Amino acid sequence: MNYKFQTLMAMIMHVKTGFWEVEKRNDYADDKELVKSKYEDIFKNELIRECYDATHIGNGLYKYIGTVTVFGDFKKNHFKAVDNYNTLLSLYNGIYKTFGGRKLCLDTKAHGLRTEYFKYCEVEDEQYVSVESIVNGTCKYTPNVRRMISVLFSRDFQYLENYNPDQFMFFDYSEEEKEKIVKESKRFYEKPTKKKITKDEE
């Protein structure tokens, strides 16, 4: 897997080092209209989240985008992400893929929930900047650009880790080393017992 994809995985999930494989169940994530639709949904969720944060109502908007399930084989240092809802690959394609020579671009001046924020452009301008330019930090800063950065870099997307935590714990240690460090960990923060002073020691 290339570096850009690993970067995207780190944006969306907790950072884990290893070899990543994304299993897609269909080819819908390669459809330009689905990619645009995913970005529209996610961006509008960000607007609603901004409202919720200020008014203290609602929570967990990003869970409606779809869940990615992660399977881990720690002995092989390998992770498999099952992208049932095409969220992960759609985000990736929106950043790095072109469709008929056009890149997915954000309308930096669009306002409201009843408008479209994305379209495909051959050339960027002051109003329409590509999602790739936003990720690369080469476009002009605007409130909508800031929101897009928040979507990609600081929001908690839903994913499930489908593996036994015991497999994750010290998977790079031998059984003897693992047993030793488990015992040491349990004692590490134990408070020292207070010594009782006898009359002879006073």
C-alpha positions in Angstrom: 0.0 0.0 0.0 1.4 3.4 -0.9 2.2 6.2 1.5 -0.8 8.3 0.6 -3.2 5.6 1.5 -1.4 5.0 4.8 -1.8 8.7 5.5 -5.5 8.5 4.8 -5.9 5.5 7.1 -4.1 7.5 9.8 -6.5 10.4 9.3 -9.6 8.3 9.7 -8.6 5.7 12.2 -6.4 5.5 15.3 -2.9 5.3 14.0 -1.6 1.7 13.8 1.6 0.7 12.2 1.6 -2.3 9.9 0.5 -3.4 6.5 -3.0 -2.3 5.5 -5.3 -4.0 3.0 -8.7 -2.5 2.1 -11.3 -5.0 1.0 -14.0 -3.4 -1.1 -17.2 -5.4 -1.6 -18.1 -3.7 -4.9 -16.8 -1.1 -7.4 -19.2 1.7 -6.4 -16.4 3.6 -4.7 -14.9 4.2 -8.2 -18.1 5.9 -9.4 -17.6 9.7 -9.5 -21.2 10.4 -8.5 -20.9 8.2 -5.4 -17.7 9.9 -4.4 -19.2 13.4 -4.7 -22.3 12.2 -2.8 -20.2 10.9 0.1 -18.4 14.2 0.3 -21.6 16.2 0.2 -23.0 14.1 3.1 -19.9 14.3 5.2 -19.5 18.1 4.6 -23.1 18.8 5.5 -22.7 16.6 8.6 -19.8 18.9 9.6 -22.1 22.0 9.3 -24.7 20.3 11.5 -21.9 19.2 14.0 -20.8 22.9 14.1 -24.4 23.8 15.0 -24.7 21.1 17.6 -21.5 22.0 19.3 -22.7 25.6 19.7 -26.2 24.7 20.9 -25.3 21.6 22.9 -27.7 19.3 21.1 -27.2 16.0 19.3 -24.0 13.9 19.0 -22.3 11.2 17.0 -23.2 12.5 13.5 -20.4 10.6 11.8 -21.7 7.2 12.7 -24.4 7.7 10.0 -21.7 7.8 7.3 -21.0 4.0 7.6 -18.8 1.7 9.6 -15.4 0.3 8.6 -14.6 -3.0 10.2 -10.9 -3.7 10.9 -9.5 -7.2 11.3 -6.0 -7.5 12.7 -3.4 -10.2 12.4 -0.7 -8.9 14.7 1.8 -11.7 14.3 2.0 -10.8 10.6 1.7 -7.1 11.4 -1.3 -6.9 9.0 -4.6 -5.2 9.1 -7.6 -5.6 6.8 -10.3 -2.9 6.6 -13.6 -4.1 5.2 -15.2 -1.0 3.6 -18.8 -2.1 3.3 -20.2 1.4 2.8 -17.4 2.6 0.5 -16.6 5.5 2.9 -12.9 4.9 3.1 -12.3 4.4 -0.6 -14.6 7.2 -1.6 -12.6 9.6 0.6 -9.4 8.4 -0.9 -10.7 8.7 -4.5 -12.0 12.2 -3.8 -8.5 13.3 -2.8 -6.2 11.4 -5.3 -8.3 10.2 -8.2 -9.3 12.2 -11.3 -12.5 11.4 -13.3 -12.2 12.3 -17.0 -9.4 14.6 -16.2 -11.4 16.4 -13.5 -10.7 16.6 -9.8 -13.2 16.8 -7.0 -13.3 20.5 -5.9 -14.9 22.2 -2.9 -16.9 25.4 -3.4 -15.2 27.8 -0.9 -18.1 30.3 -1.1 -21.1 28.0 -0.8 -23.4 28.5 2.2 -26.3 26.5 3.7 -27.6 23.0 3.8 -29.7 23.2 0.7 -26.8 23.8 -1.7 -24.1 21.7 -3.3 -20.5 22.1 -2.1 -18.6 19.9 -4.5 -18.2 19.6 -8.3 -15.6 18.2 -10.7 -13.3 20.8 -12.3 -10.5 20.6 -14.8 -8.9 23.7 -13.4 -9.0 25.2 -9.9 -9.8 28.8 -9.3 -10.4 31.1 -6.3 -13.8 29.7 -5.7 -13.3 26.0 -6.5 -10.3 24.3 -4.9 -9.5 20.6 -5.1 -9.7 18.3 -2.1 -6.1 17.3 -2.9 -5.0 20.9 -2.7 -6.7 21.2 0.7 -4.8 18.0 1.9 -1.5 19.3 0.5 -2.0 22.7 2.1 -1.6 24.6 -1.2 -4.9 26.4 -1.4 -6.1 29.6 0.1 -7.7 29.4 3.6 -11.4 29.9 3.8 -14.1 28.8 6.4 -15.1 26.0 4.1 -11.5 24.8 3.7 -11.2 24.8 7.4 -14.3 22.6 7.7 -12.9 20.2 5.1 -9.7 19.9 7.0 -11.7 19.2 10.2 -13.6 16.4 8.3 -10.4 14.7 7.1 -8.1 15.2 10.0 -10.0 15.5 13.3 -13.4 13.8 13.1 -14.0 10.3 14.6 -15.4 8.1 11.9 -17.0 4.9 13.1 -15.0 1.7 12.8 -15.0 -1.7 14.6 -12.0 -3.6 15.6 -12.7 -7.3 15.1 -10.0 -9.1 17.0 -9.1 -10.5 20.4 -7.3 -7.9 22.5 -5.1 -10.6 23.9 -3.6 -11.0 20.4 -2.8 -7.3 20.4 -1.1 -7.2 23.8 2.7 -7.4 23.3 2.4 -9.4 20.1 6.0 -8.6 19.4 7.2 -10.3 22.7 7.8 -13.9 23.4 5.5 -15.8 25.8 8.0 -15.6 28.6 8.6 -11.9 28.0 4.9 -11.2 27.8 4.2 -13.0 31.1 7.0 -11.0 32.8 5.8 -7.6 31.6 2.2 -8.4 32.6 3.4 -9.1 36.1 5.5 -6.0 36.2 2.7 -3.9 34.8 0.4 -5.0 37.6 2.9 -4.0 40.2 4.1 -0.8 38.5 1.7 1.6 40.1 1.1 -0.2 43.4 1.4 2.2 46.3 4.2 1.2 48.8 2.8 -0.1 52.0 3.4 2.1 55.0 5.8 0.6 57.5 4.5 0.4 61.0 6.9 1.9 63.6 7.3 -0.2 66.7 8.1 1.1 70.1 11.7 -0.3 69.8 12.2 1.8 66.7 11.0 5.0 68.1 
